[in-house]
Amino acid sequence: MSPIELLETRITGVVRAVTGAGEQELVPQSRLSGPMPWVIAIMVTMTVIAMAAGLALRNTVVSAQAGLEGGITVQIVEPRAGERQAQSKAALERLRALPGVTGARLVPQDELDRLIEPWLGSDGGSASTMAIPVPALIDVQLAEQASEARVGQIRAALAKVAPAARVDAQSGWLEPVYDAIASLQWLAIALVLLLALALAAAVLMAARSALGTNRETIEIVHLLGGTDAQIAKVFQRSMGVDAIGGGVVGFALAVVVILFLGRHFAGLGAGMVESGALGWNDWLLLAMVPVAAALLAMLTARLTVMHALRKML
Amino acid sequence: MSQPAGDEIVQFDNVGLRYGTDREVLRNLSFTLFPGSFYFLTGASGAGKTSLLRLLYLAQRPSRGAIRMFGADAITLPRERLPMLRRRIGVVFQDFRLVSHLSAFDNVALPLRVAGANERDLRKPVTDMLEWVGLADRMDARPATLSGGEQQRVAIARAVIARPQMLVADEPSGNVDPEMAVKLLRLFEALNGLGTTVVVATHDVHLLQKVPDSLIMRLNKGQLGDPTGALKFPPARDASPVRPARPSA
C-alpha cells in the first residue's frame, strides 16, 4: 500500500470513527444527484407560496374586520338639500348623545366628492352642486361590535329626528368580499394538502424504485441479520437528507417570490392589500413547511420500505 | 463422534422443499447438527446442496417438515425474530454476494455494523481479518476491482468476522488456489475448534480428506444419503459417522 493510500485509509477510518458512519453505507446513497431533492424543492416552493397567500388573505380579513367591527354608516337619503342638511345635523347630535357611540362625524363634502368621483366623474362639480342628489354620510364608531340588534336600536333612535336616515353596519358591506376571501383561503389549504399528498406520492415512488435498485444489497443485509428497521432507517435518512436539501432550496425560492410579489402589491397603495402583509409569526409558520416536508418524506419512505420488506423472508 | 443429548443447534425433521409447483428439490430430510461439529455436504451438481444451505441460513422456509435452529422453531418463528437467528450464522455464498458499492473493508465490517458494533471497535478486527486472508493492501478496493479469489476471501472474512455459532459455506474453495484452499480450511477448523459448527458444501473430494474429524452428508437427487445413520434425526448416538479417509502423508 502506498503512503498516500495508507493515509487515505487512515483518514477514512478517523472520519468513520468520529461521525459514527457505517449504517448509512448499507445502501448506496445518491443524494442531490437524483430528481428527488428537486421535486421536493418545487413542492416546498409551491406549498410555501400557497400558504403565504392563505396567510396574507387571513391577515387582510382580520385587519379589515378589526377596523370595521364597530363601524356604522348613516346615510341621509333626502333629495332636498336643505332638509338633508337639517336631518344630518339632527342625526349627528342624536348619535353623539347615544350611549356606546365613541365617535360620529359628518363626512365632509370634499371627501364625499372624492368618493363618488370614480363613478360620476369630476366634471359635474361637487356633490352639493350636482343635479343628482347625493346622500349625506355620517361615519359612526361604536365601542362594541355593530350587531344587528345594535344597528336596529340606532335606527329606532334616529327615526324621529332624521326619518330619511338609513343605518348600515360597515362590516356588512364587505360580507361578500369576506366570503370570497374565505373561499380563497380554503383553496390555499386544499392546495397545501394536495401538494403534501403529491410529495408523499413522489417519495413513495422514489422509495419503491430505490428498493428495486438495491434489492440484492437489501437481501444480503437481511441474510447477515439486518432488521427491517435498520434497512428502513437507511432509506429514511437518505430521503431526509434529500428532503432537507430540497426544502431549503424550495423555501429560499419561495421567499424570493413572496418578497417580489409583496413589493409589487405594496406598490398598489391599496390599504386592504397592505394590511395583508406577513408578520413574523407567519414567516415562522412558513419556515416550518420545509421541516414538515422533510418529516413527511421520511415518514413516507419509512412506511413504504417497511411495507415492502415485510414481503421478504 | 458421540454427541451430548439435547444441545443440537439444527434439527431437520422430514423436510421437503419445492419451488413453485415444480417437483421437490429436497425430500424427506431428517438430520441433526451438533455444536462444534464439522460437516461436509457433498453431491453432484443439481443434487440440492445450495437449496439445503439456503434452508440452513434461513433464506428459505421449507415446503413441509419441521426445522429447529438454536432451540427455536424456524418454521413458525415470527419473521421479526429471524435476524437474531441469522446473526448467529455466517454464510459464504457460492457467488460471494459482496455489496458492490462497499469496499472490502466495509463488506467485511457489514455483519458487525448490522449487529450494532461501535465504529471504533470494529476497525481492528476487520483489519486483522483482512490481513489474515491476505488482503490488507486491498481494504479500500471495491469488489469489481478484486479478482475472483480475492472476492471469495472477502466473502469468507465477512462470514467469520462476527464469530458465528454456525458457518455455512457454499463451495468456498471454488475460486482459490490449492494453497489458499488449505489455508481457508484451517481457518474453518480453527473456528470449529472454538465451538463453531461448520457446514461446507463442496464437490472437491480432496478437500474432504483434509479435515479428519469431519462428518459427511451426501445429497443425491434431493435426498440425504447417509448409510450409517449418523445424521438421521434422531441421531444414532452409537453409530459411526461417515468419515473421510485420512489424508495420506
Interface residues (C-beta under 8 A of the other chain):
Chain A: M1 E5 E8 T9 T12 G13 R16 A17 G20 A21 G22 E23 E25 L26 P28 E216 T217 I220 V221 H222 L223 L224 G225 G226 T227 D228 Q230 R310 L313
Chain B: Y57 L58 A59 Q60 R61 R79 E80 L82 P83 M84 R86 R87 V91 R97 V99 S100 H101 L102 D106 A109 L110 P111 R113 V114 A115 E119 R120 R123 A136 D137 M139 D140 R158
